[in-house]
Amino acid sequence: MSKEAEYRARMEALGIWDEAFAGAVHDLCMMERDQAKTRTAWRAALKAEEYKSAEALSELLMSQDRAIQMHRDALCLTPKALRRLQADFGAGQPGAGGGGNVVQLSVLDKVRKRREA
């Protein structure tokens, strides 16, 4: 199962998947692939004892990690975001503080704001 399919399955299990998220999930997977390439280059720089290069790559890795974490959080793919959804909307259960459509709209708004920024 590809990463995109895995994320889609997780979002479907939460009841928040919509085709509008396909682009955001694809972007997240591309960011993760870029981070993996950066991590490989960082390890190679450490082995070659190129410490200035490794330091610059380390900073890049940290910024990529922050961006990926924010993207995952916006898509409700982190435990923290899931707890927030459960608290705000009653886990998407009708009659328990909100329905699944309310959850979808909230998450979709967050994704749109991220893409506009």
Residue frames as qw, qx, qy, qz and C-alpha x, y, z in Angstrom:
[[0.000, 0.891, 0.454, 0.000, 0.00, 0.00, 0.00],
 [0.404, 0.475, -0.034, 0.781, 1.43, 3.38, -0.97],
 [0.194, -0.191, -0.461, 0.845, 1.73, 6.21, 1.54],
 [0.304, -0.049, -0.170, -0.936, -1.03, 8.13, -0.22],
 [0.620, -0.247, -0.641, -0.379, -3.36, 5.14, -0.04],
 [0.481, -0.243, -0.697, 0.473, -2.45, 4.64, 3.62],
 [0.003, -0.117, -0.265, 0.957, -3.27, 8.26, 4.47],
 [0.463, -0.125, -0.388, -0.787, -6.50, 8.05, 2.51],
 [0.606, -0.269, -0.746, -0.063, -7.51, 4.90, 4.39],
 [0.319, -0.224, -0.584, 0.712, -6.76, 6.58, 7.73],
 [0.186, 0.068, 0.042, -0.979, -8.85, 9.61, 6.80],
 [0.557, -0.179, -0.583, -0.563, -11.68, 7.40, 5.54],
 [0.515, -0.274, -0.767, 0.265, -11.61, 5.54, 8.87],
 [0.123, -0.241, -0.407, 0.872, -11.99, 8.90, 10.63],
 [0.226, 0.715, 0.661, -0.034, -14.87, 9.78, 8.32],
 [0.029, -0.827, -0.001, 0.562, -13.20, 12.94, 7.01],
 [0.427, -0.087, 0.629, 0.644, -11.99, 11.87, 3.56],
 [0.480, 0.778, 0.246, -0.323, -13.05, 13.96, 0.61],
 [0.767, 0.402, 0.238, 0.439, -11.52, 14.07, -2.87],
 [0.091, 0.963, -0.070, 0.244, -10.59, 17.69, -2.17],
 [0.579, -0.719, 0.379, 0.064, -7.88, 16.31, 0.14],
 [0.931, 0.223, 0.164, 0.238, -6.19, 14.28, -2.61],
 [0.456, 0.758, -0.153, 0.441, -3.88, 17.13, -3.61],
 [0.335, -0.793, 0.371, -0.348, -2.93, 17.91, -0.01],
 [0.900, -0.278, 0.337, 0.004, -2.17, 14.25, 0.68],
 [0.820, 0.457, 0.048, 0.341, -0.06, 14.08, -2.49],
 [0.146, 0.849, -0.267, 0.431, 1.84, 17.19, -1.39],
 [0.644, -0.634, 0.376, -0.206, 2.46, 15.62, 2.02],
 [0.952, 0.004, 0.255, 0.167, 3.87, 12.48, 0.41],
 [0.605, 0.670, -0.074, 0.424, 6.13, 14.57, -1.84],
 [0.189, -0.845, 0.336, -0.370, 7.40, 16.48, 1.20],
 [0.829, -0.417, 0.368, -0.064, 8.16, 13.17, 2.95],
 [0.894, 0.309, 0.129, 0.299, 10.06, 11.88, -0.10],
 [0.312, 0.816, -0.197, 0.445, 12.08, 15.09, -0.26],
 [0.487, -0.740, 0.377, -0.271, 12.89, 14.75, 3.42],
 [0.949, -0.127, 0.270, 0.105, 14.07, 11.17, 2.89],
 [0.713, 0.560, -0.014, 0.421, 16.42, 12.37, 0.13],
 [0.033, -0.853, 0.283, -0.437, 17.73, 15.14, 2.38],
 [0.756, -0.544, 0.335, -0.140, 18.29, 12.65, 5.21],
 [0.938, 0.163, 0.144, 0.270, 20.30, 10.40, 2.85],
 [0.456, 0.719, -0.135, 0.507, 22.46, 13.35, 1.78],
 [0.378, -0.803, 0.287, -0.360, 22.93, 14.34, 5.43],
 [0.908, -0.315, 0.274, 0.043, 24.11, 10.83, 6.36],
 [0.816, 0.404, 0.057, 0.409, 26.50, 10.80, 3.39],
 [0.148, 0.838, -0.204, 0.483, 27.93, 14.16, 4.44],
 [0.632, -0.676, 0.319, -0.206, 28.51, 12.87, 7.97],
 [0.953, -0.041, 0.219, 0.205, 30.31, 9.79, 6.67],
 [0.644, 0.550, 0.026, 0.532, 32.50, 11.98, 4.46],
 [0.496, -0.483, -0.273, 0.668, 33.19, 14.25, 7.45],
 [0.130, 0.406, 0.266, 0.865, 31.81, 17.30, 5.63],
 [0.202, -0.449, -0.692, 0.527, 30.50, 18.91, 8.80],
 [0.128, 0.292, 0.014, -0.948, 29.53, 22.30, 7.36],
 [0.399, -0.020, -0.643, -0.654, 27.43, 20.62, 4.72],
 [0.374, -0.306, -0.871, 0.093, 25.95, 18.25, 7.30],
 [0.067, -0.361, -0.494, 0.788, 25.02, 21.18, 9.55],
 [0.303, 0.190, -0.228, -0.906, 23.20, 22.95, 6.73],
 [0.469, -0.107, -0.779, -0.401, 21.39, 19.72, 5.84],
 [0.255, -0.298, -0.809, 0.437, 20.49, 19.21, 9.50],
 [0.147, 0.320, 0.243, -0.904, 18.81, 22.62, 9.60],
 [0.432, 0.105, -0.512, -0.735, 16.96, 21.80, 6.39],
 [0.385, -0.175, -0.906, -0.029, 15.81, 18.48, 7.89],
 [0.075, -0.346, -0.654, 0.669, 14.43, 20.25, 10.95],
 [0.305, 0.296, -0.022, -0.905, 12.50, 22.76, 8.84],
 [0.461, 0.028, -0.725, -0.512, 11.16, 19.98, 6.62],
 [0.273, -0.234, -0.897, 0.258, 10.10, 18.04, 9.71],
 [0.114, 0.351, 0.426, -0.826, 8.20, 21.06, 11.06],
 [0.408, 0.232, -0.331, -0.819, 6.45, 21.58, 7.70],
 [0.432, -0.056, -0.865, -0.248, 5.49, 17.91, 7.45],
 [0.148, -0.286, -0.806, 0.497, 4.18, 17.88, 11.00],
 [0.252, 0.336, 0.185, -0.889, 2.04, 20.98, 10.35],
 [0.459, 0.152, -0.578, -0.657, 0.71, 19.40, 7.15],
 [0.358, -0.149, -0.921, 0.035, -0.16, 16.15, 8.95],
 [0.001, -0.319, -0.622, 0.715, -1.83, 18.11, 11.73],
 [0.356, 0.271, -0.108, -0.888, -3.92, 20.06, 9.21],
 [0.562, 0.071, -0.672, -0.477, -5.06, 16.79, 7.65],
 [0.749, -0.385, 0.255, -0.475, -5.88, 15.29, 11.09],
 [0.866, 0.229, -0.443, 0.050, -3.25, 12.58, 10.72],
 [0.251, 0.364, -0.669, 0.597, -1.69, 13.14, 14.14],
 [0.388, -0.418, -0.786, 0.239, -2.96, 11.95, 17.53],
 [0.097, -0.315, -0.306, 0.893, -3.11, 15.56, 18.72],
 [0.297, 0.052, -0.346, -0.889, -5.33, 16.59, 15.81],
 [0.454, -0.267, -0.810, -0.258, -7.54, 13.54, 16.32],
 [0.291, -0.413, -0.674, 0.539, -8.02, 14.39, 20.01],
 [0.066, 0.240, 0.048, -0.967, -8.87, 17.96, 19.04],
 [0.395, -0.094, -0.593, -0.695, -11.48, 16.71, 16.57],
 [0.439, -0.348, -0.827, 0.053, -12.96, 14.37, 19.14],
 [0.193, -0.392, -0.498, 0.749, -13.17, 17.16, 21.70],
 [0.144, 0.227, -0.117, -0.956, -14.57, 19.76, 19.30],
 [0.553, 0.109, -0.416, -0.713, -16.98, 17.59, 17.35],
 [0.771, -0.151, 0.458, -0.416, -17.71, 14.53, 19.45],
 [0.425, -0.219, 0.833, 0.279, -15.63, 12.23, 17.22],
 [0.241, 0.142, -0.596, -0.753, -17.93, 13.01, 14.29],
 [0.014, -0.323, -0.944, 0.068, -20.84, 11.14, 15.79],
 [0.236, -0.493, -0.378, -0.747, -24.26, 12.61, 14.95],
 [0.607, -0.680, -0.301, -0.280, -25.89, 13.99, 18.07],
 [0.772, -0.434, -0.164, 0.434, -22.59, 14.12, 19.97],
 [0.294, -0.715, 0.081, 0.629, -21.60, 17.69, 19.32],
 [0.269, 0.651, -0.379, -0.600, -21.47, 17.65, 15.52],
 [0.915, 0.292, 0.252, -0.115, -21.75, 15.52, 12.46],
 [0.758, -0.053, 0.402, 0.511, -19.18, 14.17, 10.07],
 [0.423, 0.726, 0.293, 0.457, -19.88, 16.94, 7.56],
 [0.244, -0.966, 0.063, -0.056, -18.96, 19.58, 10.14],
 [0.703, -0.480, 0.390, 0.352, -15.66, 17.79, 10.69],
 [0.672, 0.342, 0.429, 0.498, -15.02, 17.63, 6.96],
 [0.190, 0.908, 0.179, 0.327, -15.69, 21.33, 6.50],
 [0.447, -0.869, 0.187, 0.097, -13.44, 22.28, 9.40],
 [0.716, -0.278, 0.467, 0.438, -10.53, 20.21, 8.12],
 [0.556, 0.560, 0.420, 0.448, -11.09, 21.33, 4.54],
 [0.013, -0.989, -0.054, -0.133, -10.97, 24.97, 5.66],
 [0.565, -0.698, 0.348, 0.270, -7.62, 24.33, 7.40],
 [0.707, 0.075, 0.512, 0.482, -6.20, 22.72, 4.25],
 [0.366, 0.802, 0.317, 0.351, -7.38, 25.61, 2.09],
 [0.235, -0.966, 0.105, 0.028, -5.80, 28.16, 4.45],
 [0.677, -0.441, 0.449, 0.381, -2.50, 26.24, 4.37],
 [0.637, 0.334, 0.498, 0.484, -2.47, 26.13, 0.58],
 [0.173, 0.929, 0.215, 0.246, -3.27, 29.86, 0.31],
 [0.431, -0.868, 0.171, 0.177, -0.46, 30.80, 2.72]]
